[in-house]
Amino acid sequence: MATTDTPKPETKFDAEAFAMNVARAMESGGKALAAFLKPRESGEVQDRPPAELTEAVKAFTSVAEYWLSDTSRSSDLQTKLAKDYLDLWGSAARRMAGQEAPPAIAPSPRDKRFADPEWKSNQFFDFVMQLYLLTTRWAQELVRDAEGLDPQTRRKAEFYVQQITNALSPSNFVLTNPEVLRETVASSGDNLARGLKMLAEDIAAGKGMLKIRQSNPDNLLVGVNMATTPGKVIYQNEMMQLIQYSPTTENVLRTPLLIVPPWINKFYILDLKPEKSYIKWCVDQGITVFVISWVNPDKRLGNKSWEDYMKEGPLTAMDVIEKVTGEMKVHTAGYCVGGTMLATTLAWLAEKRRQRVSSATFFAAQVDFTHAGDLLVFVDEEQIASLEQDMRAAGVLEGSKMAMAFNMLRSNDLIWSYVVSNYLKGQQPSAFDLLHWNSDATRMTASNHSYYLRNCYLENRLSTGTMVLDNTLLDLSKVKVPVYNLATREDHIAPAESVLYGSQFFGGPVKYVLSGSGHIAGVVNPPASNKYQYWTNDNIKDVNVAEWMKGAVEHKGSWWPDWRQWLGELDPEEVPARTVGSETLPPIEDAPGSYVRVRA
């Protein structure tokens, strides 16, 4: 017998409910304003123009000077934009008359902002979208075609034009976003009431600053739903806790693995849910795994330097591992800035002629900063000096500031999509472990962060052999251990080009591997997911990524098994699985430890 689905009743607009929801939204708007003003009235927050605004104005002034210094240039500029607008108007008029008319401009197929069908089917929204895209293209061409700009000014102008045009997208406003408008009518404004309530909560949570929620924290608790791989903290000092994980195999590789994570975020990016955990996977592959869990520093630790991080972090960890396992040498792995720290440690060990490391693996880490990408926008003498002044007063740089800089690199995905979803649609974000980690930033000590910005980003001293650490001149060419150098194809923080270029500075064999996806998902890609791919090519000398890709071999799925094979071929000897800790270093507490639970 045939059956038919019962059609869902249409939701009708309820004017009375809409009025009530508007009132609720206005009430929440008042709470949001109060949450914004309260810390300012108490003096807890002192507003001043953000440094980025000053930098943007300076960059745009240089662009404007080029175009306005010549009458014919400025005239051509106005004519071009006027022609684009006239073409759009003519196309819209023909469509209104019922004629077929090609669009004056179309969004990229990958632009999720304009994925809703009504952006094209509805003439009003189509016109608004094309008007925005034409204006955006024109603004970008202003910067691109301006002659005589120095590279840093051009980089800043391009970056800040992108930020402004992303912010002004019609998808970010109720009346010019068809999806939000439909939701507003269908729910009689309940979405706006929910969204403004979340806005007030997020400003209160940020203590007067908007702290956009990217993930629902429910069911995402460190040590409960994430970072659950069994292990123990076997050592701690004021800078870090060292975790040793419990074996799951009868035998393990003789040489243990020490992982040095970034201190900008927590180590559990490598130990998310069990099915995503790189650490658990390594343990299951017969590796004795040790991980540094960095402290979330306060003002008391503000003078802790890069040297202190090295000595009290990886160098101390190597000493502890030797006491626990009897092994003088370790395999090492460093992620992002943890990889940069690892590289300096290897160069320091090489200069001291200390044989402590069997291999080094780098996850999306840079040792040369020539091609460091958009983060270079924030690095010049004036900006660093201003930041150092702020850090001297506080002793630390708040993690939220660095997190916002990272979010700005992909502002459509990591800022504006959540503004629309949370505050216009009134939708709670899903419980997404990667983004929960992304919001769990840590503070950075003033001394360490200043050293990093100056020696790496500003002066690029590590690769040029002019970095001095602990009164020791560092030379990466003296690092002879085998290196597995992983880059990710869509990385905005450690661009693949930068990682490839940095490979040439090591003195030993380097295997450069390029993974699909970006800075996080390209690294945290378990084999069971069967997602993405990776490429290999032994030729890393005098090539850029485009040239390297022409000779590269593509492999489906995760790079993890390839890395494990590489590690096993270097050092295949096995020993019976080790117990956690020792008589002299008994376990202190269960993994993931207490340091990782301290939130900024």
Steps between C-alpha positions, in 0.01 A plus 500: 500500500642836402566750773545871482692726732287744689606849397633715777274790587638834390621724777311825482640832607360600838509877544431484872774243555732709285440804718570296812820358350618845395444614857700201628775576251511864611518393863792267419658782301485714813665222700770470235565876524510479879745209486714706263494814717534348848874416491570838341317688774689306767834563326560129444509566125646818352410552139739641249507474122632157399848501354362329191285805423808724495685257273202475264468879472872536425488232231187642336651850507796375297264342247287815479804719448595302191156527337425860600841638409410486131171641367482257208552203734219600733275570200569158352428348838156661523422416138577133547276466806222699331517271194474190723195645675337594166556147368338361814206741469449403136511131584249547783268704276500228233417237761212712629370520144498121482808466283795271553803694620837364612613627839753782509696297755451166674622379841759229528343152513684455832350815655259359759352842575297496178409131485128556562308468166312824562817703454457425128128435463385820673585808295542727803746272677680425173544873438627566854743208477642610165528861619702379797723272291573774245590747774719241673685422178551871435640555851739207462619630163568839660764336714626257238557767236645768729863546402789591725374331817755316709417129552392541864264790424347310208460190718323705768275676251396172338432342839295786641301545178410134533393550863282802417334345196435177692335701779280696258367195315121513456487150648583655839178706526141395564332693218752400232539132585214297351559204730489715814201693371304178438589376847390829653161484328451128565581529873334840542832642615579231757839449332594862573390470862711186544793657316507821705479292818810308388672827410444633853632174649809505279587860587457418870719190457765717334486749791394787277648368177311283252616141540334325208403145587615267224403180673249382757704408810243242610642147474847643435688471827875448516568168670141385451416519128840613371859435609398161641794285388615318819826627645660678793677826572844377610676836541418867529672833545363853482508494118358160407365163600645192327247227421590138429225290340416142594604238242238292317739261322728226635807649336591859417767676299813528706531872429217698665322799344494848654231736367550877538164674441448874451450704818253728322236227543469181705669171409172311471464598134697176458273313744143596415229235503650148491418448133689823413789469744846497346646420841275196549580384146874526569462301823303234312781489244745389763665830586584621851353850489596796719327838458577842642197680642597867528388718789249778433732776630403798710680827572727323750660309211517799266880502487526138390695513174540278195811361667298416813234328290768293326688403816196440721302345214653260244849481656362418845254256341789314332676468836184365664440254216854369538444443873170318436595290195878487509510634144733792431344578162141572402295549189352850509197672349408869511175666396484861370702728732587187699678387185691827482600449864605142416714622208684748721551225758647269236737774382603573860566128563701476177716796600557342842577164334236322707347187346147500642274471193451220244254680271287812476146532364347840438125555469422825314805670652725774362874549536521767228248785489558647154168359379315513832178632343242739641631486856783723374239776487526529878880506508711810463714699741227747592234237566732274698623794712138594577415140589808472722391810691161341566657168599742666743206642689307171510794260505321284244312522172143385544422195288182661367708757309701237319186293439332799335803551274474137389124535445556807282708290262174322408245756617214379280525148641606572858330834577218605270344158443455475878367857526230407247427158644508596869363853513281529189366146468507437875656157457723348764827374347552126503733324743808497275821394673740669256338840547463450874878456512538805276324714763706355787796734452770560759690807610857552378783636711619843392868407473444181301251653259717803434801276424290294260359797308834675467730206431265305274240719329678836496868411458477137380811406695458123539542403134770761437718366782498821704268399786669501840354288779664439836811683370512244219485579128254261335567336164230273356747353251664321794174317572573164337212288635239375247205739468136428403370844405120510467323796340128542430374626168250762624698624799464872576729490805798296377456514121614196303738723303666613821539145635645377169747787481606436858580135423824593324666642811536172690830316462360147492246310286161669479177339385250774407137384499200711399163412652157604379287749701635759743701573813290279727299253291799428278696386805221340703390257229461145637528213248158361594332815367643438152492875431718729293833387356869572514779543245863394503794603283867457591604811304498797741794702369440828314129441437181670609184311594350527150813350346528240775139389440571425132730215600313397816319170553150525651398254770140469619415537866711583805874561512523335844584145373767645268660676795487183714671304223767771471558489875521120506751490217725741689501304821308167497636350824230409753495433875226377739241766575601734781311580815410864555740692720766345721594463866681832495233670287165357613180626335373832635147495357298355215528637148417753367625667818403823669693756290285437193180574693594860582307725263603851402 
